[in-house]
């Protein structure tokens, strides 16, 4: 009888050790995700942290029901702990550049890094969008059934599901037709100047900033970036073009699970671009398409290094050379501890500012008569990448123009010239040049049955 008792007594200890091991390995996402998200939601977007936890964080992953959060409104710091005491993660807000998750630095070091910020935001004229923020609902084109359109958009804000995981959590929808805004709807607490998280739509902003670097500094995207870490091995042949097109060949696990590359990079790495470029090759560069947030953060590292190497010099470049030219006064690109933008995931802006960005691409990189992006850059960006499935991907932009049959398109029932800046939880900025239509939709949607295609088809029916 003694032997079985000995083994039985060991079982709780083993289970306890396994539980703590799992919790420790899960900590970067278990506490890091809500700390970073709640910080940005509270201080970038001006929303309630408790509401965000209840409706936007906990439904994403069961482990988030086990964490507790604290918000220091004076220091603008959010800390999240597992079980209220274990494995804390802290995110720090810095005015002008949003929230950063602490990994190796402390709050004081981050504040020193951001000294001199923020820069002045563009002053918009008191006039109609896109020059200003006003909307003229009296001059809508005669072919628009505005009542039908508004009724359809209002439905997107009506919650019918009891299960929090099935809520739409629509935050904002703005529709522009013939280069003017014809309808806008917002969740209570959200306005037309609230910066909203775009998740992976951030990748398209990163691509545009690389384009601006080509325009202002003559960066040759068909040459390797010249990272010392790649010297002497096959990675040294990777070009900026291959990074833009997700064809670098670098290994990267995009799954959001404990120990995956995506989680380690976003929640446990002080230098996200450095983490990604340290990965080995999984394929010869230029021979295989593989969606990778790490690839975009390598591009963000290039932006940091080519614009002076500091957070301040990077912010100067982004705002002076790009955001201010378009009047994107709500734009906030958050940084990792290295100072680089989190180019893959953490760009915030209002829907109206996102539609300014969309209009720039619709107009082939020209804004108010100025060629802000290099001539031909937009065509390059919207050219299908050969190895992308169905040709659905360009240079950090999702496409419908892959040359495949309609059933293989990103949005099969929409015109072939449609393209999209798209992110997790159904952030969509969709441009359809042939229909003169642009739609920006933001939310925190985990419902698998929601369809942006259905929404846009209904909008088209009202035009």
N, C-alpha and C positions, 0 to 999 in steps of 0.2 A: 504493500500500500504506500510505502514511503516514496517510491520513484514517481508514480503518477502525481502525488501531491506536490512534489518538487517541481515537476514540469508545469502543473496547473498554476502554482504560485508565480511562475516566471511569466505567464501569459500577460497579466496586466502590465508588467514592467516593459515587455516587448511592445505592447500596444501603445503604451505611453511614449516610449522612445520613438516609435514610428510616427505617432501623432505630432510630436515636436519636430521631428525631421521634416515631415511634410509641411508643417506650418512655417518652418524656417525657410524652406525652399520656395514656398509660395509667397513669402513676405513681400518681395518686390512688387508683385501685382496686387496682393491682398490688401496691403496698406498703401503702397506707392500710387496705384491707380486712383483710389478715392482721394488721397491727399492732394495730388496734382489737380485732379478734376474739380474738387470742391474749391480749391484755392482760385482757380481760373474762373469758375462759374460765379464765385462770390465777388472777386475783385476786378476781373475783366468785364464780366457781363452784368454785375450789379444785382445778382439774384440771391435768393435765400439758400443758405447752405443746407439747412435741415430739409427743405423741400427737394433740393437736388439729391440728397442722400436717399430720401424716401422714394422718389419717382424715377430718378435717372441713374442712380448707382446700384442700389440693392438688387433691382431686377436683372442686372447684367450677369451676376455670378453669385451662387449661394454663399460663398465665403464672405461676401460683403455684408451679410447679416450678422457676422461675428465681430465686426469692427466698430469702434467708437471714434468720433471726431471732436476736435476742439478747434475753435477759431479765435485767434487773437486779432481783434479788429484794429488795435492800436499799432501793432508791429506788422500787421497784414501777413500773418503766418497761419498755416493750417497744419495740424498734426493729427495723424490717424494711428490708432493702436489696435492690434488684434486682441480681442477680449477686453479691451479697455486699458491694458497695461503692457502688452507683449509686442515686441518687434515694431517700434514706432517708425513712421515715415513722415517727413516734414517737407512742405512746399512753401516757398517764400515768394511774395509778390514784390516786384519792382516796377514803379510807375514808368510807363513807356515801353516796357518789354515783358510785361506779364509775369507769370509764375514759373519758377524753376524748382525741381525736386532736388533736395539735398542728397548727395551721395558721398563725396569726399570733402566738400567745403562746408563752412558754416554760414549763417546769415550775414555776418559782418563782412566776410570775404566777398560774398555776392554783391553787397551794397557798394563796396569799394569798386568792384568791377564795372558797375553801372553809374558811377559818378558822372555828372554832366548831362544825364538824361532826365526827363524826356525832351525830345525836340518839339518845336511848335507844330501843331497840327495844321493842315491847310485850312484857310478860311474860305468857306463856300459862299458863293454869291447868293443873294436872296432871289433865286430864280428857279426855273424848272430843272429837274433832273435831265441829263447827267451833269450839267454845269453846277446846279444847286441840288437841293433835296426836295423841292416842292413838286407836287403832283397836281396836274390840272385835269379834274374829272369832268369838266364841261366840254373839253375839246376832243373827246375820244372819237376815233373814226366811226363812221356810220355803220360799217359792217360788223361792229362788235356788239354782241348781245351782252351788255354789261350786267344786267340782272342775273342772267343765266351763269355768267362767269363768277360773279360774287357768291351766288348761292352754292356753286360747286366748291369754291375755295373755303367757304364757311364750314362745309362738311368735314374738311380735314382737321378741324379743331374740336369736333364733337366726339367724345370718348364713348364707345359702346361696350367695351370689354371690362369685366370686373378684374380679370387677372392683370396685375401690374406689368407682366411681361408682354402682354398683348396691347398695351396702350400705344396710341400713335405718338403722343407727346410732341405734336407739331408746335414749333416755336414761331415760325414765320414763313410766309409765302409771298413773293413779289413777282409780278408778271410785267414784262416789257414787250411792247408790240410796236413795230415801226419806230424803234429807237426812242420810245417814250413809255413811262410807267403808266399802266392802265388799271392796275389793281394791286392792293397790298393788304395783307391781314397778318395780325400778330397775336401771340398768346398774351394774356394779361401779364404786365410786368416787363414785356419786351416792347421796344420802340424801334423806330426806323434808324436810330443811331446806336443800338445795342450791338457790341461786337459778339459774334457767335462763333463757336468752335466748328471748324470745317473738317477736322480729322484729315483723311488722305487727299481731300481736295487741295490741301496745302502743297502737295507735290507739284501741282500745276503752277502755283505761285513761285515755288523754287525754280522751276524750269524757266519761267519768265525772267526771273532775276539773273539766271545764267545768260539768257538772251540779251539782257541789258548790259551784262559784262562783256559780251561779244561786241555790242554796239559802242561801248565807251572805252574799252581797253584792248579790243582786238583779240580777245581769247579765241583760239582755234580749237573748236570742239572735236576736230578730227585728229587731234594729237593727244597723247597720254598726259595726264595732269602732273606727272613727275613726282609722285610721293616717294620720299626716301625709303619708306617701308617696303615698297615694291621693287626697289632696285635689285637687279641681279636675279630676278625670277620671272616666270612667265606672266605674272600680273602686271609687269611694267609695260606690257603692250596694250592694256585696256585704255580705250579712248574716252573722252568726255561724252562723245556721241553715244557710245555703247552704254555708258552710265545713264544718260538721258532716256535711252530706249529699253532699259532693263535687260540688256544683253551683255553685261560685264562678264558673266560666267562665274562670279563669286558665289560661294555657298552661303545661304542664308535661310534660316527656318522662320518663316513668316507667321507660324501658328502662335496664338496668344495663350500659351500654356506654360507652367513652371519649367524653367531652365531653357526655354526656347530662345532663339536669338532675338526675336522681336521684343520679348519681355526683358531679357538681360540688357538690351540696348536702351530701351526707353525708361526703365525703372531702376537700373542698377549700374549705369555706366556714366562716368563724368565726361567722357568724350565719345559721343555717339557715332560720329563719322569715323573716328579712330577705331572703334570697336568693329564697325562694318568692314573697313578696308583691311583689317587684320585677318579676315577670313580667307581660307584657301580657295583655290579654284575648284569648281565642281564641273566645269565645262570650258572648252576653248572659247575665249572672248568672241562675241559676234555670231555664235552658232546656236544659241539657245536663249529663249525668252523666259525670264523667271521674275515674277512680281516680288519686289523686295523693298521694304521701307529702309533697310540698311543702305541700299544703293542711293536713295535720295539723300540720306544724311551724309554720304560721301560728297555729293554735289554741294550740300550745305557747308561742308568743311572747305571745299574749294572756294566757295563764296567768301568765307571768313578769311582765308589766307590771301586771296587775290585783292581784297579790299582793305588790307592793312593789318590784319591779324588780331584785332581787338573787337570786343563787343561794340564799343563806341563807333569805331570806323565802319563796321558792318552796318550798324543802324543808320549812320549818315548816308551811306551808299543807298540802302534800301529806300529810305524816306526821300532824300534829295533827288535821287535819280529815277525813282519809280512811283512810289505811293503819292507823293505830293503832286507829281505831274498829272495824275489821274484824279486828284481830289479825293483820294481814299483816306479820309480823315479818321476813320475808326480802326484802321489796320494795326494789328498787334501781332508780331511774329515772336513767339516765345523761344527762349534759348536754353540749351543745356549748360552745364557748369563750364564747359570749355569756352563758352562765348558764342559758339555757332548757333544758328537757328536750328530748331528741331524741324528740319525741312520736310520731313515725312508726314507730320501729324498735327502741329500745334499753331496753326495760323487762325487768328480771330479777325472777323470783320462783319459789318452789317450786310444784310442782303443787297441793299442799294449799292454799297461799295463793291460787292462781288459782281453785280451786274455792270458796273463800270469796267471791271476787269474783263468780263465777258464781251462787252462792246468793243474793247480794244482788240480782242481776237476776231470778232466779227468784222472789224474794219481793217484787218490785215496789219495790225500793229501801229496804226496811225491814230493819234489822239489830238484833237483840236488843231489839226494841220501839221503836227510834229510826228516824225517817224520815231516813236519811242522804242520799238523793237526793230531789230535789223530788217531791212527789206528781204522778204523771203522767209523770215523766221517763222511766221505763222503757218505758211504752207509746209515748211519743214516739220513743224510740231504736229501738224494734222495729217502727215503722211504715215500710212500704216507701217508699223514695224514688221518686217518680213516673217519673223518667227513667232509673233504674237498670235494666239489662237484666233482664227477668223479675221486677222488683221485688226483687232479691236483696240489696239493701243498705239499711240504715237510717241511723242517725246513728253512723257509724264501727263498725258491727256487720254481719256477714253474716247473711242471713235465708233461711229456706225459705218464708216466708209472703208471697210476691209476688203471689199470685192467678193465676199462670200455671199451665199444665198441669204434672203431675209431672215430665215430661221436661225442663222448663226450670228446675226448682228447683236450688239449689246442691247439695243432697244428695237426689236424686230419690226414693230408696227409704225415706227417713226421714220421720217425720210433719211435717205442714205447720207446726207450731208450733216446730220446731227452730230454734235460732239458734246462731251460733258466733263466737268470738273466734279469728281465724286468722292465721297468719304463715308466711313463707317457710320452706322445708325441712320442711314438714308439722308445724308447731306448731298444735295444735287443742285448743280448749276448747269442747266441744259441750254444749248444754243442750237437753233435750227435756222440757218441763214436763208434757206429757200422759202421759209414761211415768215421771215422777219420777226421771229419770236425768241425770247429769252425768258427762262423761268428759274428763279432761285427758291429752293425749298430747304428749310433747316428744321431739325427735330432731334429727338432722342428715341428713335424707333427701333424696337427689337422684334416687332411683329413680323413673322415671315410672309404674311399674306399681303402686306402693303406693296403697292406698285406705283413707281413714278411714271411709268409708261401710261397706265390708266389715267392718272391725273393729267398728263399732258395731252392725251387724246381728247379728254373732255374739255380742256382749255381750247384746243383747236376747233372743237365743234362750236364753241361760242364766238369764233372769229369769222 
